[in-house]
């Protein structure tokens, strides 16, 4: 908790911008603009499914 408070307090002096702005984050991307609404939905659901399968696999290996 203390570390998070220190990093939050030092963010602007270190990077010169507020969190979420400036060179560190790059340009924002709106997925439906790039992939369409259907492609974006399928892409996000595929990532969530892959993450779910990965976590389930890790949990099964523990037992």
PDBQT receptor file of N, H, CA, C and O in Angstrom, charges set to zero:
ATOM      1  N   UNK A   1       0.832  -1.179   0.000  1.00  0.00    +0.000 N 
ATOM      2  CA  UNK A   1       0.000   0.000   0.000  1.00  0.00    +0.000 C 
ATOM      3  C   UNK A   1       0.881   1.249   0.000  1.00  0.00    +0.000 C 
ATOM      4  O   UNK A   1       0.611   2.213  -0.716  1.00  0.00    +0.000 OA
ATOM      5  N   UNK A   2       1.924   1.214   0.805  1.00  0.00    +0.000 N 
ATOM      6  H   UNK A   2       2.143   0.431   1.386  1.00  0.00    +0.000 HD
ATOM      7  CA  UNK A   2       2.833   2.366   0.862  1.00  0.00    +0.000 C 
ATOM      8  C   UNK A   2       3.512   2.577  -0.490  1.00  0.00    +0.000 C 
ATOM      9  O   UNK A   2       3.660   3.711  -0.945  1.00  0.00    +0.000 OA
ATOM     10  N   UNK A   3       3.922   1.485  -1.127  1.00  0.00    +0.000 N 
ATOM     11  H   UNK A   3       3.801   0.564  -0.757  1.00  0.00    +0.000 HD
ATOM     12  CA  UNK A   3       4.563   1.588  -2.437  1.00  0.00    +0.000 C 
ATOM     13  C   UNK A   3       3.638   2.207  -3.468  1.00  0.00    +0.000 C 
ATOM     14  O   UNK A   3       4.068   3.045  -4.260  1.00  0.00    +0.000 OA
ATOM     15  N   UNK A   4       2.366   1.803  -3.467  1.00  0.00    +0.000 N 
ATOM     16  H   UNK A   4       2.017   1.122  -2.823  1.00  0.00    +0.000 HD
ATOM     17  CA  UNK A   4       1.394   2.365  -4.405  1.00  0.00    +0.000 C 
ATOM     18  C   UNK A   4       1.203   3.856  -4.159  1.00  0.00    +0.000 C 
ATOM     19  O   UNK A   4       1.059   4.628  -5.107  1.00  0.00    +0.000 OA
ATOM     20  N   UNK A   5       1.201   4.261  -2.908  1.00  0.00    +0.000 N 
ATOM     21  H   UNK A   5       1.317   3.634  -2.138  1.00  0.00    +0.000 HD
ATOM     22  CA  UNK A   5       1.046   5.680  -2.583  1.00  0.00    +0.000 C 
ATOM     23  C   UNK A   5       2.256   6.479  -3.061  1.00  0.00    +0.000 C 
ATOM     24  O   UNK A   5       2.111   7.589  -3.572  1.00  0.00    +0.000 OA
ATOM     25  N   UNK A   6       3.436   5.915  -2.894  1.00  0.00    +0.000 N 
ATOM     26  H   UNK A   6       3.554   5.013  -2.478  1.00  0.00    +0.000 HD
ATOM     27  CA  UNK A   6       4.646   6.614  -3.333  1.00  0.00    +0.000 C 
ATOM     28  C   UNK A   6       4.686   6.752  -4.852  1.00  0.00    +0.000 C 
ATOM     29  O   UNK A   6       5.010   7.818  -5.373  1.00  0.00    +0.000 OA
ATOM     30  N   UNK A   7       4.361   5.684  -5.552  1.00  0.00    +0.000 N 
ATOM     31  H   UNK A   7       4.097   4.817  -5.128  1.00  0.00    +0.000 HD
ATOM     32  CA  UNK A   7       4.362   5.739  -7.016  1.00  0.00    +0.000 C 
ATOM     33  C   UNK A   7       3.326   6.736  -7.516  1.00  0.00    +0.000 C 
ATOM     34  O   UNK A   7       3.596   7.499  -8.443  1.00  0.00    +0.000 OA
ATOM     35  N   UNK A   8       2.143   6.736  -6.911  1.00  0.00    +0.000 N 
ATOM     36  H   UNK A   8       1.923   6.116  -6.158  1.00  0.00    +0.000 HD
ATOM     37  CA  UNK A   8       1.099   7.673  -7.321  1.00  0.00    +0.000 C 
ATOM     38  C   UNK A   8       1.541   9.113  -7.089  1.00  0.00    +0.000 C 
ATOM     39  O   UNK A   8       1.257   9.994  -7.899  1.00  0.00    +0.000 OA
ATOM     40  N   UNK A   9       2.228   9.344  -5.992  1.00  0.00    +0.000 N 
ATOM     41  H   UNK A   9       2.459   8.628  -5.334  1.00  0.00    +0.000 HD
ATOM     42  CA  UNK A   9       2.683  10.697  -5.684  1.00  0.00    +0.000 C 
ATOM     43  C   UNK A   9       3.842  11.150  -6.543  1.00  0.00    +0.000 C 
ATOM     44  O   UNK A   9       4.004  12.349  -6.774  1.00  0.00    +0.000 OA
ATOM     45  N   UNK A  10       4.659  10.214  -7.025  1.00  0.00    +0.000 N 
ATOM     46  H   UNK A  10       4.527   9.241  -6.837  1.00  0.00    +0.000 HD
ATOM     47  CA  UNK A  10       5.829  10.562  -7.825  1.00  0.00    +0.000 C 
ATOM     48  C   UNK A  10       5.578  10.502  -9.327  1.00  0.00    +0.000 C 
ATOM     49  O   UNK A  10       6.479  10.806 -10.110  1.00  0.00    +0.000 OA
ATOM     50  N   UNK A  11       4.388  10.120  -9.742  1.00  0.00    +0.000 N 
ATOM     51  H   UNK A  11       3.656   9.873  -9.106  1.00  0.00    +0.000 HD
ATOM     52  CA  UNK A  11       4.119   9.928 -11.161  1.00  0.00    +0.000 C 
ATOM     53  C   UNK A  11       4.363  11.201 -11.972  1.00  0.00    +0.000 C 
ATOM     54  O   UNK A  11       5.117  11.176 -12.945  1.00  0.00    +0.000 OA
ATOM     55  N   UNK A  12       3.744  12.296 -11.590  1.00  0.00    +0.000 N 
ATOM     56  H   UNK A  12       3.131  12.317 -10.800  1.00  0.00    +0.000 HD
ATOM     57  CA  UNK A  12       3.869  13.534 -12.355  1.00  0.00    +0.000 C 
ATOM     58  C   UNK A  12       5.306  14.058 -12.352  1.00  0.00    +0.000 C 
ATOM     59  O   UNK A  12       5.790  14.447 -13.415  1.00  0.00    +0.000 OA
ATOM     60  N   UNK A  13       6.017  14.092 -11.219  1.00  0.00    +0.000 N 
ATOM     61  H   UNK A  13       5.624  13.776 -10.356  1.00  0.00    +0.000 HD
ATOM     62  CA  UNK A  13       7.401  14.561 -11.280  1.00  0.00    +0.000 C 
ATOM     63  C   UNK A  13       8.309  13.667 -12.140  1.00  0.00    +0.000 C 
ATOM     64  O   UNK A  13       9.232  14.168 -12.782  1.00  0.00    +0.000 OA
ATOM     65  N   UNK A  14       8.059  12.358 -12.159  1.00  0.00    +0.000 N 
ATOM     66  H   UNK A  14       7.309  11.951 -11.637  1.00  0.00    +0.000 HD
ATOM     67  CA  UNK A  14       8.911  11.454 -12.937  1.00  0.00    +0.000 C 
ATOM     68  C   UNK A  14       8.614  11.508 -14.433  1.00  0.00    +0.000 C 
ATOM     69  O   UNK A  14       9.537  11.568 -15.245  1.00  0.00    +0.000 OA
ATOM     70  N   UNK A  15       7.337  11.486 -14.801  1.00  0.00    +0.000 N 
ATOM     71  H   UNK A  15       6.587  11.437 -14.141  1.00  0.00    +0.000 HD
ATOM     72  CA  UNK A  15       6.970  11.401 -16.210  1.00  0.00    +0.000 C 
ATOM     73  C   UNK A  15       6.522  12.723 -16.807  1.00  0.00    +0.000 C 
ATOM     74  O   UNK A  15       6.413  12.834 -18.028  1.00  0.00    +0.000 OA
ATOM     75  N   UNK A  16       6.263  13.715 -15.991  1.00  0.00    +0.000 N 
ATOM     76  H   UNK A  16       6.352  13.625 -14.999  1.00  0.00    +0.000 HD
ATOM     77  CA  UNK A  16       5.898  15.036 -16.490  1.00  0.00    +0.000 C 
ATOM     78  C   UNK A  16       4.465  15.150 -16.983  1.00  0.00    +0.000 C 
ATOM     79  O   UNK A  16       4.071  16.208 -17.473  1.00  0.00    +0.000 OA
ATOM     80  N   UNK A  17       3.689  14.106 -16.868  1.00  0.00    +0.000 N 
ATOM     81  H   UNK A  17       4.009  13.246 -16.470  1.00  0.00    +0.000 HD
ATOM     82  CA  UNK A  17       2.289  14.114 -17.311  1.00  0.00    +0.000 C 
ATOM     83  C   UNK A  17       1.446  13.373 -16.283  1.00  0.00    +0.000 C 
ATOM     84  O   UNK A  17       1.965  12.581 -15.497  1.00  0.00    +0.000 OA
ATOM     85  N   UNK A  18       0.162  13.631 -16.294  1.00  0.00    +0.000 N 
ATOM     86  H   UNK A  18      -0.260  14.275 -16.932  1.00  0.00    +0.000 HD
ATOM     87  CA  UNK A  18      -0.738  12.884 -15.428  1.00  0.00    +0.000 C 
ATOM     88  C   UNK A  18      -0.853  11.450 -15.944  1.00  0.00    +0.000 C 
ATOM     89  O   UNK A  18      -0.594  11.185 -17.118  1.00  0.00    +0.000 OA
ATOM     90  N   UNK A  19      -1.234  10.546 -15.078  1.00  0.00    +0.000 N 
ATOM     91  H   UNK A  19      -1.444  10.761 -14.124  1.00  0.00    +0.000 HD
ATOM     92  CA  UNK A  19      -1.401   9.150 -15.478  1.00  0.00    +0.000 C 
ATOM     93  C   UNK A  19      -2.452   9.061 -16.580  1.00  0.00    +0.000 C 
ATOM     94  O   UNK A  19      -3.524   9.659 -16.483  1.00  0.00    +0.000 OA
ATOM     95  N   UNK A  20      -2.129   8.307 -17.629  1.00  0.00    +0.000 N 
ATOM     96  H   UNK A  20      -1.259   7.821 -17.708  1.00  0.00    +0.000 HD
ATOM     97  CA  UNK A  20      -3.037   8.137 -18.742  1.00  0.00    +0.000 C 
ATOM     98  C   UNK A  20      -2.810   9.110 -19.881  1.00  0.00    +0.000 C 
ATOM     99  O   UNK A  20      -3.480   9.027 -20.910  1.00  0.00    +0.000 OA
ATOM    100  N   UNK A  21      -1.880  10.022 -19.713  1.00  0.00    +0.000 N 
ATOM    101  H   UNK A  21      -1.335  10.089 -18.878  1.00  0.00    +0.000 HD
ATOM    102  CA  UNK A  21      -1.578  11.005 -20.757  1.00  0.00    +0.000 C 
ATOM    103  C   UNK A  21      -0.081  10.972 -21.043  1.00  0.00    +0.000 C 
ATOM    104  O   UNK A  21       0.701  10.480 -20.230  1.00  0.00    +0.000 OA
ATOM    105  N   UNK A  22       0.306  11.485 -22.178  1.00  0.00    +0.000 N 
ATOM    106  H   UNK A  22      -0.330  11.884 -22.839  1.00  0.00    +0.000 HD
ATOM    107  CA  UNK A  22       1.722  11.627 -22.490  1.00  0.00    +0.000 C 
ATOM    108  C   UNK A  22       2.285  10.481 -23.323  1.00  0.00    +0.000 C 
ATOM    109  O   UNK A  22       1.548   9.600 -23.767  1.00  0.00    +0.000 OA
ATOM    110  N   UNK A  23       3.591  10.505 -23.526  1.00  0.00    +0.000 N 
ATOM    111  H   UNK A  23       4.189  11.221 -23.165  1.00  0.00    +0.000 HD
ATOM    112  CA  UNK A  23       4.296   9.575 -24.411  1.00  0.00    +0.000 C 
ATOM    113  C   UNK A  23       4.261   8.134 -23.930  1.00  0.00    +0.000 C 
ATOM    114  O   UNK A  23       4.388   7.218 -24.742  1.00  0.00    +0.000 OA
ATOM    115  N   UNK A  24       4.096   7.911 -22.649  1.00  0.00    +0.000 N 
ATOM    116  H   UNK A  24       3.993   8.656 -21.989  1.00  0.00    +0.000 HD
ATOM    117  CA  UNK A  24       4.184   6.575 -22.084  1.00  0.00    +0.000 C 
ATOM    118  C   UNK A  24       3.056   5.661 -22.565  1.00  0.00    +0.000 C 
ATOM    119  O   UNK A  24       3.246   4.447 -22.640  1.00  0.00    +0.000 OA
ATOM    120  N   UNK A  25       1.902   6.209 -22.889  1.00  0.00    +0.000 N 
ATOM    121  H   UNK A  25       1.747   7.195 -22.828  1.00  0.00    +0.000 HD
ATOM    122  CA  UNK A  25       0.729   5.416 -23.209  1.00  0.00    +0.000 C 
ATOM    123  C   UNK A  25       0.491   5.226 -24.698  1.00  0.00    +0.000 C 
ATOM    124  O   UNK A  25      -0.210   4.291 -25.083  1.00  0.00    +0.000 OA
ATOM    125  N   UNK A  26       1.034   6.060 -25.527  1.00  0.00    +0.000 N 
ATOM    126  H   UNK A  26       1.604   6.820 -25.214  1.00  0.00    +0.000 HD
ATOM    127  CA  UNK A  26       0.810   5.930 -26.962  1.00  0.00    +0.000 C 
ATOM    128  C   UNK A  26      -0.571   6.413 -27.364  1.00  0.00    +0.000 C 
ATOM    129  O   UNK A  26      -1.287   7.049 -26.590  1.00  0.00    +0.000 OA
ATOM    130  N   UNK A  27      -0.919   6.090 -28.602  1.00  0.00    +0.000 N 
ATOM    131  H   UNK A  27      -0.338   5.574 -29.231  1.00  0.00    +0.000 HD
ATOM    132  CA  UNK A  27      -2.191   6.548 -29.161  1.00  0.00    +0.000 C 
ATOM    133  C   UNK A  27      -3.305   5.566 -28.794  1.00  0.00    +0.000 C 
ATOM    134  O   UNK A  27      -3.104   4.352 -28.826  1.00  0.00    +0.000 OA
ATOM    135  N   UNK A  28      -4.465   6.089 -28.451  1.00  0.00    +0.000 N 
ATOM    136  H   UNK A  28      -4.629   7.076 -28.425  1.00  0.00    +0.000 HD
ATOM    137  CA  UNK A  28      -5.613   5.250 -28.103  1.00  0.00    +0.000 C 
ATOM    138  C   UNK A  28      -6.153   4.564 -29.359  1.00  0.00    +0.000 C 
ATOM    139  O   UNK A  28      -6.117   5.124 -30.454  1.00  0.00    +0.000 OA
ATOM    140  N   UNK A  29      -6.653   3.339 -29.177  1.00  0.00    +0.000 N 
ATOM    141  H   UNK A  29      -6.682   2.883 -28.287  1.00  0.00    +0.000 HD
ATOM    142  CA  UNK A  29      -7.222   2.574 -30.292  1.00  0.00    +0.000 C 
ATOM    143  C   UNK A  29      -8.665   2.212 -29.932  1.00  0.00    +0.000 C 
ATOM    144  O   UNK A  29      -8.930   1.682 -28.853  1.00  0.00    +0.000 OA
ATOM    145  N   UNK A  30      -9.580   2.499 -30.836  1.00  0.00    +0.000 N 
ATOM    146  H   UNK A  30      -9.365   2.929 -31.713  1.00  0.00    +0.000 HD
ATOM    147  CA  UNK A  30     -10.986   2.124 -30.671  1.00  0.00    +0.000 C 
ATOM    148  C   UNK A  30     -11.204   0.884 -31.532  1.00  0.00    +0.000 C 
ATOM    149  O   UNK A  30     -11.248   0.978 -32.759  1.00  0.00    +0.000 OA
ATOM    150  N   UNK A  31     -11.341  -0.282 -30.892  1.00  0.00    +0.000 N 
ATOM    151  H   UNK A  31     -11.305  -0.359 -29.896  1.00  0.00    +0.000 HD
ATOM    152  CA  UNK A  31     -11.398  -1.550 -31.620  1.00  0.00    +0.000 C 
ATOM    153  C   UNK A  31     -12.496  -1.611 -32.685  1.00  0.00    +0.000 C 
ATOM    154  O   UNK A  31     -12.215  -2.078 -33.788  1.00  0.00    +0.000 OA
ATOM    155  N   UNK A  32     -13.731  -1.166 -32.418  1.00  0.00    +0.000 N 
ATOM    156  H   UNK A  32     -13.959  -0.787 -31.522  1.00  0.00    +0.000 HD
ATOM    157  CA  UNK A  32     -14.742  -1.238 -33.478  1.00  0.00    +0.000 C 
ATOM    158  C   UNK A  32     -14.366  -0.440 -34.725  1.00  0.00    +0.000 C 
ATOM    159  O   UNK A  32     -14.805  -0.770 -35.826  1.00  0.00    +0.000 OA
ATOM    160  N   UNK A  33     -13.573   0.588 -34.563  1.00  0.00    +0.000 N 
ATOM    161  H   UNK A  33     -13.217   0.856 -33.668  1.00  0.00    +0.000 HD
ATOM    162  CA  UNK A  33     -13.129   1.355 -35.721  1.00  0.00    +0.000 C 
ATOM    163  C   UNK A  33     -12.148   0.545 -36.567  1.00  0.00    +0.000 C 
ATOM    164  O   UNK A  33     -12.129   0.676 -37.791  1.00  0.00    +0.000 OA
ATOM    165  N   UNK A  34     -11.351  -0.274 -35.934  1.00  0.00    +0.000 N 
ATOM    166  H   UNK A  34     -11.367  -0.381 -34.940  1.00  0.00    +0.000 HD
ATOM    167  CA  UNK A  34     -10.350  -1.076 -36.640  1.00  0.00    +0.000 C 
ATOM    168  C   UNK A  34     -10.900  -2.415 -37.117  1.00  0.00    +0.000 C 
ATOM    169  O   UNK A  34     -10.579  -2.854 -38.221  1.00  0.00    +0.000 OA
ATOM    170  N   UNK A  35     -11.728  -3.075 -36.297  1.00  0.00    +0.000 N 
ATOM    171  H   UNK A  35     -11.989  -2.719 -35.400  1.00  0.00    +0.000 HD
ATOM    172  CA  UNK A  35     -12.182  -4.432 -36.589  1.00  0.00    +0.000 C 
ATOM    173  C   UNK A  35     -13.669  -4.549 -36.865  1.00  0.00    +0.000 C 
ATOM    174  O   UNK A  35     -14.139  -5.609 -37.276  1.00  0.00    +0.000 OA
ATOM    175  N   UNK A  36     -14.411  -3.485 -36.646  1.00  0.00    +0.000 N 
ATOM    176  H   UNK A  36     -14.029  -2.623 -36.312  1.00  0.00    +0.000 HD
ATOM    177  CA  UNK A  36     -15.868  -3.561 -36.721  1.00  0.00    +0.000 C 
ATOM    178  C   UNK A  36     -16.409  -4.062 -35.385  1.00  0.00    +0.000 C 
ATOM    179  O   UNK A  36     -15.665  -4.604 -34.568  1.00  0.00    +0.000 OA
ATOM    180  N   UNK A  37     -17.719  -3.875 -35.171  1.00  0.00    +0.000 N 
ATOM    181  H   UNK A  37     -18.324  -3.435 -35.834  1.00  0.00    +0.000 HD
ATOM    182  CA  UNK A  37     -18.304  -4.268 -33.885  1.00  0.00    +0.000 C 
ATOM    183  C   UNK A  37     -18.281  -5.777 -33.698  1.00  0.00    +0.000 C 
ATOM    184  O   UNK A  37     -17.991  -6.258 -32.602  1.00  0.00    +0.000 OA
ATOM    185  N   UNK A  38     -18.580  -6.528 -34.744  1.00  0.00    +0.000 N 
ATOM    186  H   UNK A  38     -18.816  -6.138 -35.634  1.00  0.00    +0.000 HD
ATOM    187  CA  UNK A  38     -18.575  -7.984 -34.639  1.00  0.00    +0.000 C 
ATOM    188  C   UNK A  38     -17.182  -8.535 -34.378  1.00  0.00    +0.000 C 
ATOM    189  O   UNK A  38     -17.002  -9.403 -33.524  1.00  0.00    +0.000 OA
ATOM    190  N   UNK A  39     -16.195  -8.028 -35.118  1.00  0.00    +0.000 N 
ATOM    191  H   UNK A  39     -16.342  -7.323 -35.812  1.00  0.00    +0.000 HD
ATOM    192  CA  UNK A  39     -14.819  -8.479 -34.928  1.00  0.00    +0.000 C 
ATOM    193  C   UNK A  39     -14.291  -8.134 -33.543  1.00  0.00    +0.000 C 
ATOM    194  O   UNK A  39     -13.559  -8.916 -32.935  1.00  0.00    +0.000 OA
ATOM    195  N   UNK A  40     -14.664  -6.969 -33.055  1.00  0.00    +0.000 N 
ATOM    196  H   UNK A  40     -15.258  -6.334 -33.549  1.00  0.00    +0.000 HD
ATOM    197  CA  UNK A  40     -14.234  -6.565 -31.712  1.00  0.00    +0.000 C 
ATOM    198  C   UNK A  40     -14.835  -7.472 -30.650  1.00  0.00    +0.000 C 
ATOM    199  O   UNK A  40     -14.143  -7.897 -29.724  1.00  0.00    +0.000 OA
ATOM    200  N   UNK A  41     -16.112  -7.765 -30.783  1.00  0.00    +0.000 N 
ATOM    201  H   UNK A  41     -16.674  -7.419 -31.534  1.00  0.00    +0.000 HD
ATOM    202  CA  UNK A  41     -16.779  -8.632 -29.821  1.00  0.00    +0.000 C 
ATOM    203  C   UNK A  41     -16.160 -10.024 -29.832  1.00  0.00    +0.000 C 
ATOM    204  O   UNK A  41     -15.879 -10.589 -28.775  1.00  0.00    +0.000 OA
ATOM    205  N   UNK A  42     -15.948 -10.576 -31.018  1.00  0.00    +0.000 N 
ATOM    206  H   UNK A  42     -16.176 -10.117 -31.877  1.00  0.00    +0.000 HD
ATOM    207  CA  UNK A  42     -15.339 -11.901 -31.129  1.00  0.00    +0.000 C 
ATOM    208  C   UNK A  42     -13.921 -11.890 -30.563  1.00  0.00    +0.000 C 
ATOM    209  O   UNK A  42     -13.525 -12.827 -29.871  1.00  0.00    +0.000 OA
ATOM    210  N   UNK A  43     -13.161 -10.845 -30.849  1.00  0.00    +0.000 N 
ATOM    211  H   UNK A  43     -13.483 -10.084 -31.412  1.00  0.00    +0.000 HD
ATOM    212  CA  UNK A  43     -11.791 -10.750 -30.347  1.00  0.00    +0.000 C 
ATOM    213  C   UNK A  43     -11.722 -10.693 -28.830  1.00  0.00    +0.000 C 
ATOM    214  O   UNK A  43     -10.919 -11.390 -28.210  1.00  0.00    +0.000 OA
ATOM    215  N   UNK A  44     -12.563  -9.864 -28.242  1.00  0.00    +0.000 N 
ATOM    216  H   UNK A  44     -13.215  -9.297 -28.746  1.00  0.00    +0.000 HD
ATOM    217  CA  UNK A  44     -12.579  -9.737 -26.781  1.00  0.00    +0.000 C 
ATOM    218  C   UNK A  44     -13.035 -11.041 -26.131  1.00  0.00    +0.000 C 
ATOM    219  O   UNK A  44     -12.457 -11.478 -25.136  1.00  0.00    +0.000 OA
ATOM    220  N   UNK A  45     -14.070 -11.659 -26.693  1.00  0.00    +0.000 N 
ATOM    221  H   UNK A  45     -14.540 -11.304 -27.501  1.00  0.00    +0.000 HD
ATOM    222  CA  UNK A  45     -14.540 -12.928 -26.140  1.00  0.00    +0.000 C 
ATOM    223  C   UNK A  45     -13.491 -14.027 -26.291  1.00  0.00    +0.000 C 
ATOM    224  O   UNK A  45     -13.361 -14.877 -25.411  1.00  0.00    +0.000 OA
ATOM    225  N   UNK A  46     -12.750 -14.021 -27.385  1.00  0.00    +0.000 N 
ATOM    226  H   UNK A  46     -12.857 -13.330 -28.100  1.00  0.00    +0.000 HD
ATOM    227  CA  UNK A  46     -11.682 -15.009 -27.574  1.00  0.00    +0.000 C 
ATOM    228  C   UNK A  46     -10.573 -14.823 -26.540  1.00  0.00    +0.000 C 
ATOM    229  O   UNK A  46     -10.045 -15.802 -26.012  1.00  0.00    +0.000 OA
ATOM    230  N   UNK A  47     -10.225 -13.586 -26.253  1.00  0.00    +0.000 N 
ATOM    231  H   UNK A  47     -10.654 -12.791 -26.682  1.00  0.00    +0.000 HD
ATOM    232  CA  UNK A  47      -9.195 -13.320 -25.239  1.00  0.00    +0.000 C 
ATOM    233  C   UNK A  47      -9.681 -13.762 -23.863  1.00  0.00    +0.000 C 
ATOM    234  O   UNK A  47      -8.925 -14.375 -23.109  1.00  0.00    +0.000 OA
ATOM    235  N   UNK A  48     -10.943 -13.458 -23.525  1.00  0.00    +0.000 N 
ATOM    236  H   UNK A  48     -11.558 -12.960 -24.138  1.00  0.00    +0.000 HD
ATOM    237  CA  UNK A  48     -11.493 -13.885 -22.243  1.00  0.00    +0.000 C 
ATOM    238  C   UNK A  48     -11.554 -15.404 -22.128  1.00  0.00    +0.000 C 
ATOM    239  O   UNK A  48     -11.254 -15.957 -21.070  1.00  0.00    +0.000 OA
ATOM    240  N   UNK A  49     -11.938 -16.079 -23.197  1.00  0.00    +0.000 N 
ATOM    241  H   UNK A  49     -12.182 -15.630 -24.057  1.00  0.00    +0.000 HD
ATOM    242  CA  UNK A  49     -11.993 -17.535 -23.198  1.00  0.00    +0.000 C 
ATOM    243  C   UNK A  49     -10.597 -18.131 -23.033  1.00  0.00    +0.000 C 
ATOM    244  O   UNK A  49     -10.413 -19.084 -22.275  1.00  0.00    +0.000 OA
ATOM    245  N   UNK A  50      -9.626 -17.579 -23.733  1.00  0.00    +0.000 N 
ATOM    246  H   UNK A  50      -9.776 -16.805 -24.349  1.00  0.00    +0.000 HD
ATOM    247  CA  UNK A  50      -8.247 -18.066 -23.606  1.00  0.00    +0.000 C 
ATOM    248  C   UNK A  50      -7.737 -17.877 -22.177  1.00  0.00    +0.000 C 
ATOM    249  O   UNK A  50      -7.066 -18.758 -21.639  1.00  0.00    +0.000 OA
ATOM    250  N   UNK A  51      -8.047 -16.747 -21.567  1.00  0.00    +0.000 N 
ATOM    251  H   UNK A  51      -8.592 -16.032 -22.004  1.00  0.00    +0.000 HD
ATOM    252  CA  UNK A  51      -7.626 -16.492 -20.195  1.00  0.00    +0.000 C 
ATOM    253  C   UNK A  51      -8.301 -17.474 -19.237  1.00  0.00    +0.000 C 
ATOM    254  O   UNK A  51      -7.658 -17.992 -18.323  1.00  0.00    +0.000 OA
ATOM    255  N   UNK A  52      -9.605 -17.733 -19.447  1.00  0.00    +0.000 N 
ATOM    256  H   UNK A  52     -10.127 -17.313 -20.189  1.00  0.00    +0.000 HD
ATOM    257  CA  UNK A  52     -10.338 -18.681 -18.613  1.00  0.00    +0.000 C 
ATOM    258  C   UNK A  52      -9.736 -20.084 -18.720  1.00  0.00    +0.000 C 
ATOM    259  O   UNK A  52      -9.554 -20.765 -17.712  1.00  0.00    +0.000 OA
ATOM    260  N   UNK A  53      -9.433 -20.505 -19.937  1.00  0.00    +0.000 N 
ATOM    261  H   UNK A  53      -9.581 -19.951 -20.756  1.00  0.00    +0.000 HD
ATOM    262  CA  UNK A  53      -8.837 -21.831 -20.145  1.00  0.00    +0.000 C 
ATOM    263  C   UNK A  53      -7.468 -21.909 -19.489  1.00  0.00    +0.000 C 
ATOM    264  O   UNK A  53      -7.135 -22.922 -18.875  1.00  0.00    +0.000 OA
ATOM    265  N   UNK A  54      -6.682 -20.866 -19.608  1.00  0.00    +0.000 N 
ATOM    266  H   UNK A  54      -6.953 -20.043 -20.107  1.00  0.00    +0.000 HD
ATOM    267  CA  UNK A  54      -5.356 -20.836 -18.992  1.00  0.00    +0.000 C 
ATOM    268  C   UNK A  54      -5.453 -20.941 -17.467  1.00  0.00    +0.000 C 
ATOM    269  O   UNK A  54      -4.738 -21.734 -16.855  1.00  0.00    +0.000 OA
ATOM    270  N   UNK A  55      -6.324 -20.152 -16.861  1.00  0.00    +0.000 N 
ATOM    271  H   UNK A  55      -6.904 -19.508 -17.359  1.00  0.00    +0.000 HD
ATOM    272  CA  UNK A  55      -6.471 -20.174 -15.398  1.00  0.00    +0.000 C 
ATOM    273  C   UNK A  55      -6.989 -21.530 -14.932  1.00  0.00    +0.000 C 
ATOM    274  O   UNK A  55      -6.524 -22.057 -13.921  1.00  0.00    +0.000 OA
ATOM    275  N   UNK A  56      -7.941 -22.094 -15.657  1.00  0.00    +0.000 N 
ATOM    276  H   UNK A  56      -8.318 -21.666 -16.478  1.00  0.00    +0.000 HD
ATOM    277  CA  UNK A  56      -8.470 -23.418 -15.309  1.00  0.00    +0.000 C 
ATOM    278  C   UNK A  56      -7.372 -24.466 -15.406  1.00  0.00    +0.000 C 
ATOM    279  O   UNK A  56      -7.272 -25.338 -14.544  1.00  0.00    +0.000 OA
ATOM    280  N   UNK A  57      -6.560 -24.391 -16.432  1.00  0.00    +0.000 N 
ATOM    281  H   UNK A  57      -6.641 -23.682 -17.133  1.00  0.00    +0.000 HD
ATOM    282  CA  UNK A  57      -5.448 -25.329 -16.611  1.00  0.00    +0.000 C 
ATOM    283  C   UNK A  57      -4.450 -25.224 -15.453  1.00  0.00    +0.000 C 
ATOM    284  O   UNK A  57      -3.988 -26.242 -14.938  1.00  0.00    +0.000 OA
ATOM    285  N   UNK A  58      -4.121 -24.008 -15.047  1.00  0.00    +0.000 N 
ATOM    286  H   UNK A  58      -4.497 -23.180 -15.465  1.00  0.00    +0.000 HD
ATOM    287  CA  UNK A  58      -3.205 -23.795 -13.927  1.00  0.00    +0.000 C 
ATOM    288  C   UNK A  58      -3.795 -24.376 -12.640  1.00  0.00    +0.000 C 
ATOM    289  O   UNK A  58      -3.092 -25.032 -11.871  1.00  0.00    +0.000 OA
ATOM    290  N   UNK A  59      -5.084 -24.132 -12.411  1.00  0.00    +0.000 N 
ATOM    291  H   UNK A  59      -5.655 -23.599 -13.035  1.00  0.00    +0.000 HD
ATOM    292  CA  UNK A  59      -5.724 -24.661 -11.197  1.00  0.00    +0.000 C 
ATOM    293  C   UNK A  59      -5.762 -26.176 -11.189  1.00  0.00    +0.000 C 
ATOM    294  O   UNK A  59      -5.588 -26.786 -10.134  1.00  0.00    +0.000 OA
ATOM    295  N   UNK A  60      -5.983 -26.796 -12.332  1.00  0.00    +0.000 N 
ATOM    296  H   UNK A  60      -6.124 -26.300 -13.189  1.00  0.00    +0.000 HD
ATOM    297  CA  UNK A  60      -6.004 -28.250 -12.399  1.00  0.00    +0.000 C 
ATOM    298  C   UNK A  60      -4.617 -28.852 -12.170  1.00  0.00    +0.000 C 
ATOM    299  O   UNK A  60      -4.496 -29.944 -11.615  1.00  0.00    +0.000 OA
ATOM    300  N   UNK A  61      -3.584 -28.149 -12.594  1.00  0.00    +0.000 N 
ATOM    301  H   UNK A  61      -3.682 -27.262 -13.045  1.00  0.00    +0.000 HD
ATOM    302  CA  UNK A  61      -2.217 -28.629 -12.368  1.00  0.00    +0.000 C 
ATOM    303  C   UNK A  61      -1.832 -28.605 -10.909  1.00  0.00    +0.000 C 
ATOM    304  O   UNK A  61      -0.977 -29.382 -10.484  1.00  0.00    +0.000 OA
ATOM    305  N   UNK A  62      -2.446 -27.728 -10.129  1.00  0.00    +0.000 N 
ATOM    306  H   UNK A  62      -3.140 -27.097 -10.474  1.00  0.00    +0.000 HD
ATOM    307  CA  UNK A  62      -2.134 -27.640  -8.698  1.00  0.00    +0.000 C 
ATOM    308  C   UNK A  62      -2.636 -28.850  -7.931  1.00  0.00    +0.000 C 
ATOM    309  O   UNK A  62      -2.070 -29.201  -6.895  1.00  0.00    +0.000 OA
ATOM    310  N   UNK A  63      -3.687 -29.495  -8.420  1.00  0.00    +0.000 N 
ATOM    311  H   UNK A  63      -4.146 -29.210  -9.262  1.00  0.00    +0.000 HD
ATOM    312  CA  UNK A  63      -4.310 -30.595  -7.686  1.00  0.00    +0.000 C 
ATOM    313  C   UNK A  63      -3.729 -31.922  -8.061  1.00  0.00    +0.000 C 
ATOM    314  O   UNK A  63      -4.146 -32.951  -7.530  1.00  0.00    +0.000 OA
TER     315      UNK A  63
